[in-house]
Amino acid sequence: MLYPAQRLPGVAPGPGAADEPKKAEENAWARIVVDLVTPEVSKKGVEFQANAAVPADFELNFDVKKLGADEKFSAKAIRKKYGPPTKEEKFATREDGKVVSYRKLYYPPLAFTVPADGDVATTVSAPKRLWGGDGILKNAKEVLKEK
């Protein structure tokens, strides 16, 4: 039995093939940062990471509200513009005595945590080395220049 996503080798895609979502590019994370992160948000990230006594590759998870990026990171808008994440993990945690479900969307090395039934990211994650130096915005611009 073939499932809708499966295709036979050598057989042309059917009429619905044009509706397939595009895949995220290798440097999609950098484009997301350049498009959505303001210099102020990047500066706050630099300040926050300065207090983290961890290795450069350690993933830092920052609260979007504390970064000053409320409503900036819409999972639906990011997926539409940059393609689907390379990986999506579902998890649950206990908050104020209730179990709350989330999805973590990966655009390596960047990731967003979104409520399972929501659209707006609550945290943004990246390795400390990306938050540091001149900030995540400057680091993302440098990656896009190299391309």
C-alpha positions as CSV (number, residue, x, y, z in Angstrom):
1,M,0.0,0.0,0.0
2,L,1.3,3.5,-0.9
3,Y,0.7,6.4,1.4
4,P,0.1,9.8,0.0
5,A,3.7,11.0,0.6
6,Q,5.2,8.0,-1.1
7,R,6.1,7.8,-4.8
8,L,7.1,5.1,-7.1
9,P,10.6,5.5,-8.7
10,G,10.4,6.8,-12.2
11,V,6.8,8.0,-11.9
12,A,6.1,11.7,-12.3
13,P,4.5,13.4,-9.4
14,G,0.8,13.8,-9.4
15,P,-1.3,17.0,-9.6
16,G,-0.9,17.7,-5.9
17,A,3.0,17.9,-6.1
18,A,3.0,21.6,-6.6
19,D,1.3,22.0,-3.2
20,E,4.2,20.2,-1.3
21,P,5.9,22.5,1.2
22,K,9.4,23.8,0.3
23,K,12.3,22.6,2.4
24,A,14.2,24.9,4.7
25,E,17.5,26.0,3.2
26,E,20.8,25.3,5.0
27,N,21.2,28.8,6.2
28,A,17.5,29.4,6.9
29,W,18.3,30.2,10.5
30,A,20.4,33.2,9.4
31,R,17.7,34.6,7.2
32,I,15.2,34.2,10.0
33,V,17.4,36.1,12.4
34,V,18.2,38.9,9.8
35,D,14.5,39.3,9.0
36,L,13.0,39.0,12.5
37,V,15.7,40.0,15.1
38,T,16.1,43.7,15.8
39,P,19.4,45.2,17.0
40,E,17.8,45.7,20.5
41,V,16.9,42.0,20.7
42,S,20.4,41.0,19.6
43,K,21.9,43.3,22.2
44,K,19.8,41.8,25.0
45,G,20.9,38.3,23.9
46,V,24.6,39.5,24.2
47,E,23.8,40.7,27.7
48,F,22.1,37.5,28.7
49,Q,24.7,35.2,27.3
50,A,27.5,37.1,29.1
51,N,26.2,35.6,32.4
52,A,26.2,32.0,31.1
53,A,29.3,30.2,32.3
54,V,29.0,27.4,29.7
55,P,30.9,26.2,26.6
56,A,30.4,28.0,23.3
57,D,28.4,25.1,21.8
58,F,26.0,25.0,24.8
59,E,22.4,25.8,23.7
60,L,21.0,28.8,25.4
61,N,17.2,29.1,25.6
62,F,16.0,32.7,26.0
63,D,12.5,33.8,26.9
64,V,11.1,35.7,23.9
65,K,9.4,38.3,26.1
66,K,12.5,39.0,28.1
67,L,14.4,39.6,24.9
68,G,11.7,42.1,23.9
69,A,10.6,40.1,20.9
70,D,7.0,39.5,21.8
71,E,4.9,38.3,18.9
72,K,8.0,38.4,16.5
73,F,8.3,34.6,16.0
74,S,5.2,33.1,14.5
75,A,5.7,29.4,13.7
76,K,3.1,29.6,10.9
77,A,4.8,32.7,9.2
78,I,8.3,31.2,9.6
79,R,7.2,27.9,8.1
80,K,5.5,29.7,5.2
81,K,8.5,31.9,4.4
82,Y,11.5,29.7,5.2
83,G,10.0,26.2,4.8
84,P,9.3,23.5,7.4
85,P,11.8,23.0,10.2
86,T,14.4,20.3,9.7
87,K,13.1,18.6,12.9
88,E,10.2,19.0,15.2
89,E,10.0,17.6,18.7
90,K,6.9,17.4,20.9
91,F,7.3,17.5,24.7
92,A,5.4,18.4,27.8
93,T,6.3,20.0,31.1
94,R,4.6,20.9,34.3
95,E,3.9,24.6,34.8
96,D,1.9,25.8,37.9
97,G,0.7,22.3,38.6
98,K,-0.6,21.7,35.0
99,V,0.9,19.7,32.2
100,V,1.6,22.0,29.2
101,S,2.5,20.6,25.8
102,Y,5.0,22.3,23.4
103,R,6.7,21.8,20.0
104,K,10.3,22.6,19.4
105,L,11.0,23.6,15.8
106,Y,14.6,23.3,14.6
107,Y,16.2,25.5,12.0
108,P,19.7,24.5,13.0
109,P,21.4,25.9,14.9
110,L,18.3,28.0,15.8
111,A,15.2,26.5,17.5
112,F,11.9,27.9,18.6
113,T,9.6,26.5,21.3
114,V,5.9,27.0,20.6
115,P,2.9,25.9,22.7
116,A,1.4,22.7,21.0
117,D,-1.9,24.5,20.3
118,G,-0.3,27.9,19.6
119,D,1.6,29.8,17.0
120,V,3.9,32.3,18.8
121,A,7.2,31.1,20.1
122,T,7.8,31.4,23.9
123,T,11.6,30.7,23.7
124,V,14.3,31.0,21.1
125,S,17.4,28.8,21.3
126,A,20.8,28.9,19.8
127,P,24.4,28.0,20.8
128,K,26.1,30.5,23.1
129,R,28.7,31.3,20.4
130,L,25.9,32.7,18.2
131,W,24.5,35.0,20.9
132,G,27.9,36.2,21.8
133,G,30.5,38.4,20.2
134,D,28.7,41.2,18.3
135,G,25.4,39.4,18.8
136,I,23.2,36.9,16.9
137,L,22.1,39.5,14.3
138,K,25.7,40.4,13.3
139,N,26.7,36.7,13.3
140,A,23.8,35.8,11.0
141,K,24.6,38.7,8.6
142,E,28.2,37.4,8.4
143,V,27.0,33.9,7.5
144,L,24.8,35.3,4.7
145,K,27.7,37.4,3.4
146,E,29.9,34.3,3.1
147,K,27.3,32.5,0.9
